[in-house]
Amino acid sequence: MAKIFAPEDLPHLSSTRDKRKRIDLINEDLQGTQAILGDMIVYPAENVGSAHYHRGAVEITYILRGSGTYNIE
């Protein structure tokens, strides 16, 4: 069964490589499962995320506000 958390009780992480902020929404510690991970990442204007991949995973991106360029290979 899913657990509900107040936003201030979720893990907030700051990147050491750029200015993005990450809030974990679903992970093993929060929901007790390794089957799915979910987080919210906030990129400030003019910020660039690093290229990366997750072996054996599907990545879904949903943009709430703003615009940008997303490269898929």
C-alpha positions as CSV (number, residue, x, y, z in Angstrom):
1,M,0.0,0.0,0.0
2,A,1.3,3.5,-0.9
3,K,2.3,5.8,1.9
4,I,1.4,9.5,1.9
5,F,4.1,12.1,3.0
6,A,3.9,15.8,3.5
7,P,6.3,17.6,1.1
8,E,8.6,18.8,3.9
9,D,9.0,15.2,5.0
10,L,10.4,14.0,1.6
11,P,14.1,13.8,1.0
12,H,15.4,17.0,-0.7
13,L,18.7,16.8,-2.5
14,S,20.9,19.4,-4.1
15,S,23.2,18.5,-7.0
16,T,26.9,18.9,-6.6
17,R,27.3,19.2,-10.4
18,D,24.7,21.8,-11.3
19,K,21.9,23.9,-9.8
20,R,19.1,21.4,-10.0
21,K,17.1,20.3,-7.0
22,R,15.7,16.8,-6.5
23,I,12.8,15.6,-4.3
24,D,12.4,11.9,-4.0
25,L,8.8,10.8,-4.3
26,I,9.0,7.0,-4.7
27,N,12.0,4.9,-3.7
28,E,12.6,1.8,-1.6
29,D,13.0,3.7,1.7
30,L,9.8,5.7,1.2
31,Q,7.5,3.1,-0.4
32,G,9.2,-0.2,0.4
33,T,9.7,-1.3,-3.3
34,Q,12.5,-1.5,-5.8
35,A,10.0,-1.9,-8.7
36,I,9.7,1.8,-9.3
37,L,11.5,5.0,-8.6
38,G,10.1,8.5,-8.9
39,D,11.4,11.9,-8.3
40,M,10.8,15.6,-9.1
41,I,13.7,17.5,-10.5
42,V,13.7,21.3,-10.7
43,Y,16.1,22.9,-13.2
44,P,16.6,26.6,-12.9
45,A,16.6,28.6,-16.1
46,E,19.7,28.3,-18.3
47,N,20.7,25.1,-16.5
48,V,21.9,22.0,-18.3
49,G,21.4,18.4,-17.0
50,S,24.2,15.8,-17.6
51,A,23.8,13.0,-20.1
52,H,22.9,9.7,-18.4
53,Y,21.1,6.4,-18.7
54,H,19.5,3.8,-16.5
55,R,20.2,0.3,-17.6
56,G,17.1,-1.9,-17.8
57,A,14.8,1.0,-17.0
58,V,12.3,3.2,-18.7
59,E,12.6,6.9,-18.1
60,I,9.5,9.2,-18.3
61,T,9.8,13.0,-18.3
62,Y,6.9,15.3,-17.7
63,I,7.5,19.0,-17.9
64,L,5.3,21.0,-15.7
65,R,6.4,24.5,-16.7
66,G,8.9,26.2,-19.0
67,S,10.7,24.8,-22.0
68,G,13.9,23.2,-23.1
69,T,15.7,20.7,-25.3
70,Y,15.7,17.0,-24.5
71,N,18.0,14.7,-26.4
72,I,17.2,11.0,-26.8
73,E,19.6,8.5,-28.3
